């Protein structure tokens, strides 16, 4: 099978009518986002956070995994949705380590300097403190380690969120390690779809999944494993 190019992928996205999940807990999710989302460091939009929570309401997953937590902008909404379901945990996989963030990118990369210098110890501390203050720590299993170590601690996955380093090698590694653990018909959120550096790593997913939903103008996709 010929690999799907970005141009073909975006044609599929534009041709696809986004399928949203609206459930009975939507008002609670919206209040949570309005009250807390602006305090979570990270790049998860309100649109994406709500879509992730609505999916959890629909699926009632027991095992969720997020790769690349940073300040918890998407992890904490996930944990809150699980709490409202009264079941399920989310594995929070992130080493919070500067050297790991730049492991596969060169000093010439526009991202290198920022990731090399950002105070990740402080980011982690604020994330853990926020999870505690929101009474969500019991829904989070924090694995402060790389994906190559963390994957052996995790069994079958109902819902996977791949949002770690967006360089080519990191995406390839994360997909190869964690996609096989996703159950049949399980769901995967992927990010930075429009970045050329993620194209090769996501090919395996596009060959073995169908696109369910597009958010953030197609830069974030929800896939379902075939």
C-alpha positions in Angstrom: 0.0 0.0 0.0 1.3 3.4 -0.9 1.8 5.6 2.1 -0.8 8.3 2.6 0.7 11.7 1.9 -0.2 14.8 3.8 -2.1 16.2 0.8 -4.3 13.1 0.6 -4.8 13.1 4.4 -6.0 16.7 4.5 -8.4 16.0 1.6 -9.8 13.2 3.7 -10.1 15.5 6.7 -11.8 18.3 4.7 -14.2 15.7 3.1 -15.1 14.4 6.5 -17.9 15.7 8.6 -16.7 16.0 12.2 -18.5 13.7 14.5 -18.9 15.1 17.9 -20.2 13.3 21.0 -22.6 15.3 23.2 -23.6 13.6 26.4 -25.4 14.3 29.7 -22.3 15.6 31.4 -21.5 18.3 28.9 -22.6 21.2 31.2 -20.3 19.9 33.9 -17.4 19.6 31.5 -17.9 23.2 30.2 -18.0 24.5 33.8 -14.7 22.7 34.6 -13.1 24.1 31.5 -14.3 27.6 32.2 -13.1 27.5 35.8 -9.8 25.7 35.4 -8.5 25.3 31.9 -6.8 28.7 31.8 -4.7 27.6 34.8 -3.3 24.4 33.1 0.0 25.1 31.3 0.1 23.6 27.8 -1.3 23.8 24.3 -4.6 21.9 24.6 -7.4 24.1 23.3 -10.8 24.3 25.0 -12.3 22.6 21.9 -10.0 19.7 22.2 -10.4 19.3 26.0 -14.2 19.2 25.6 -14.0 16.7 22.8 -11.8 14.4 24.8 -14.2 14.6 27.8 -17.2 13.9 25.7 -15.5 10.8 24.3 -14.7 9.5 27.7 -18.4 10.0 28.7 -19.4 7.9 25.7 -16.8 5.2 25.9 -16.4 4.8 29.7 -12.8 3.6 29.3 -11.0 1.9 32.1 -7.4 2.5 30.8 -6.3 5.7 29.2 -2.8 6.7 28.4 -1.4 10.1 27.6 2.1 10.5 26.2 3.4 14.0 26.8 1.7 15.6 29.8 3.6 18.8 30.4 1.3 21.0 32.6 -1.8 18.8 32.3 -3.8 20.9 29.9 -5.4 17.7 28.4 -4.5 15.2 31.2 -6.5 16.9 33.9 -9.7 17.2 31.8 -9.3 13.5 31.1 -8.9 12.7 34.7 -12.0 14.8 35.6 -14.1 13.0 33.0 -13.0 9.7 34.4 -13.9 10.9 37.9 -17.4 11.8 36.7 -17.7 8.2 35.3 -16.6 6.9 38.8 -14.1 4.5 37.1 -11.0 4.4 35.0 -7.4 5.7 35.3 -5.1 7.7 33.0 -1.4 6.9 32.8 0.5 10.2 32.7 3.6 9.4 30.8 6.3 12.2 30.7 9.9 12.3 31.9 9.7 16.0 32.5 13.4 16.1 31.4 14.9 18.7 29.2 17.5 16.4 27.6 14.8 13.9 26.6 12.9 16.8 25.0 15.7 17.6 22.6 17.1 14.1 22.2 16.3 13.8 18.5 16.4 17.5 17.4 19.4 19.6 16.5 20.4 22.8 18.1 19.4 24.5 14.8 15.8 23.5 15.3 13.5 26.4 16.3 12.2 24.3 19.2 15.6 23.4 20.6 16.3 26.4 22.7 12.9 26.6 24.3 12.7 22.9 25.3 16.3 23.0 26.5 15.6 25.9 28.9 12.0 25.6 30.1 11.9 24.7 33.8 10.2 21.3 33.6 10.7 20.6 37.3 8.5 23.6 38.0 6.0 22.5 35.4 5.8 19.0 36.9 5.4 20.4 40.4 2.5 22.7 39.4 0.8 19.8 37.5 1.0 17.5 40.5 -0.1 20.2 42.8 -3.1 21.0 40.6 -4.1 17.4 40.3 -4.0 17.1 44.1 -6.0 20.3 44.6 -8.7 19.1 42.2 -8.8 15.7 44.0 -7.9 13.9 40.8 -4.6 12.2 41.8 -6.5 8.9 42.4 -7.5 8.9 38.7 -3.9 9.5 37.5 -1.0 7.0 37.5 2.0 9.3 36.9 4.9 7.6 35.2 7.7 10.1 35.3 9.9 8.3 32.7 10.4 7.9 29.0 8.0 6.0 26.8 10.6 3.3 26.2 10.5 2.5 29.9 6.8 3.3 30.7 5.3 1.1 27.9 6.2 -2.2 29.7 4.2 -1.1 32.8 0.9 -0.7 30.8 -1.4 -3.4 29.5 -4.3 -3.1 27.1 -5.3 0.5 26.3 -8.9 1.7 25.7 -7.9 5.3 24.8 -4.5 6.6 23.8 -3.4 10.2 23.5 -0.1 10.7 21.6 1.2 14.1 22.3 4.9 13.7 23.2 7.8 15.1 21.3 6.8 15.9 17.7 10.1 15.1 16.0 10.1 12.2 13.5 11.9 9.6 15.6 10.0 10.3 18.8 6.6 9.9 17.0 7.8 6.7 15.3 8.9 5.3 18.7 5.7 6.2 20.5 3.5 4.7 17.8 5.5 1.5 17.5 5.5 1.0 21.3 1.9 2.0 22.2 -0.3 1.4 19.2 -0.1 -2.4 19.5 -1.4 -2.1 23.1 -4.6 -0.3 21.9 -7.5 -2.8 21.9 -9.4 -3.5 18.7 -11.9 -0.6 18.1 -10.0 1.4 20.7 -9.4 5.1 20.2 -6.3 7.3 19.6 -5.9 11.0 19.7 -3.0 12.4 17.7 -1.6 15.9 17.5 0.6 18.1 15.3 -0.8 16.3 12.3 0.1 19.2 10.0 3.8 19.0 11.0 5.9 17.3 8.4 8.0 15.7 11.1 5.0 13.6 12.3 4.0 12.3 8.9 6.2 9.2 8.8 5.4 8.2 12.4 1.6 8.5 11.9 1.6 6.3 8.7 1.1 3.1 10.7 -2.0 4.7 12.3 -3.6 5.9 9.1 -3.2 2.4 7.5 -4.8 0.7 10.5 -7.4 3.2 11.8 -10.3 5.2 10.5 -10.7 9.0 11.2 -13.5 9.7 13.6 -13.2 13.3 14.4 -11.1 16.4 13.6 -10.5 19.3 16.0 -8.2 22.4 16.0 -8.7 22.9 12.3 -7.4 19.4 11.5 -4.3 19.6 13.5 -5.7 17.1 16.0 -7.5 13.9 15.0 -9.4 11.1 16.7 -8.8 7.7 15.2 -10.4 4.3 15.8 -8.3 1.2 15.5 -9.7 -1.3 12.9 
